[in-house]
Amino acid sequence: MARPVIIVGGGAHGRVAIETATLAGMTLAGVVDSALARGSTVYDVRVLGGDQAVTEAALRANDIHVAITDIATRRRLREALAARGAAFATILHPRCIVSPRARVGAGSFLAANAIVGTHASLGENVILNTGAQVDHDCAIGADSHIGPGAVLAGGVRCGEGVFIASGVVVAPNVIIGAGAVIGAGAVVLRFVPEGALVYGVPAMRKN
């Protein structure tokens, strides 16, 4: 039987995660967010407090889902919680499609109408947002965020901590280096170096 889940982050993406988890039939044990009043609620889910609410007892009894879109913060929290022995819950919207031959890393989030093709691989803590498509044989590094409506054709490789904004199209077999940022609506036709910012049609490096 699946364990209850604590959602870390009660902001905009946290609300999406809560709603999605509820639709997926998951049991939510509470929300952790230092910006929210303890005892208040987010969509009827009780706020447990800030980081101090994630006690060792809570980690033993619940799985964790980090629902924060900022990549650096999400990575830092995942690593800190993993070091304390946390187990991470993956949240899949009932209307997402995941090939039975794909792999989705622990703690990832797949929104409505997201698609993961055959033999694709998502690392830990990846966000695949509304309507995003990751086609066959793609590999997406941990902590990456693929924005709404983005389309990654077959064989694309993304390093860790990549941000691909809304509406991006990435051509087949393109490699995107760790920490790269792809601006909204870009069409990526060639290799993107680590840490680069690219945007436009075709996408060009801007830093």
NORSUL-V537684 format. One line per field, one symbol per residue. phi: phi as a letter, one per 40 degrees, with the letter a starting at -180 (. if undefined). psi: psi as a letter, one per 30 degrees, with the letter a starting at -180 (. if undefined). burial: # if it has 16 or more other C-alpha atoms within 10 Angstrom, else .. A space follows every 50 residues. Layout:
phi=???
psi=???
burial=???
This chain:
phi=.cccbccchbcdcdccccccccccgccbcibbaccbcdgcbbfgbccchc dccccccccccbcbbcbbcccccccccdccccccgcbbccbbcdbcbbdc bcbbcdgcbbcdgcbbccgcbbccgcbbcdgcbbcdgcbbcdgcbbcdgc bbcdgcbbccgcbbccgcbbcdgcbbcdgcbbcdgcbcbadbcdgcbbah bccbcba
psi=kkllkkkjjgaeeeeeeeeeeeefglkkflkjjffkkkflljhgkkkfaa effileeeeefllkkjikfjeeeeeeeeeeeefggkkkkkjkkfglkkkf glkklkglkjakgkkjlkglkkakgkkjakgkkjakgljklkgljjlkgk jjlkgkkkakgkkjakgkkklkgkkklkglkjlkgljjflkklkglkkll jlklkg.
burial=..#########..#####.##....#.#######.#.#...#..###### ..##....#..########.#..##.##..#....########.####.. .################################################# ########################################.######### ..##...
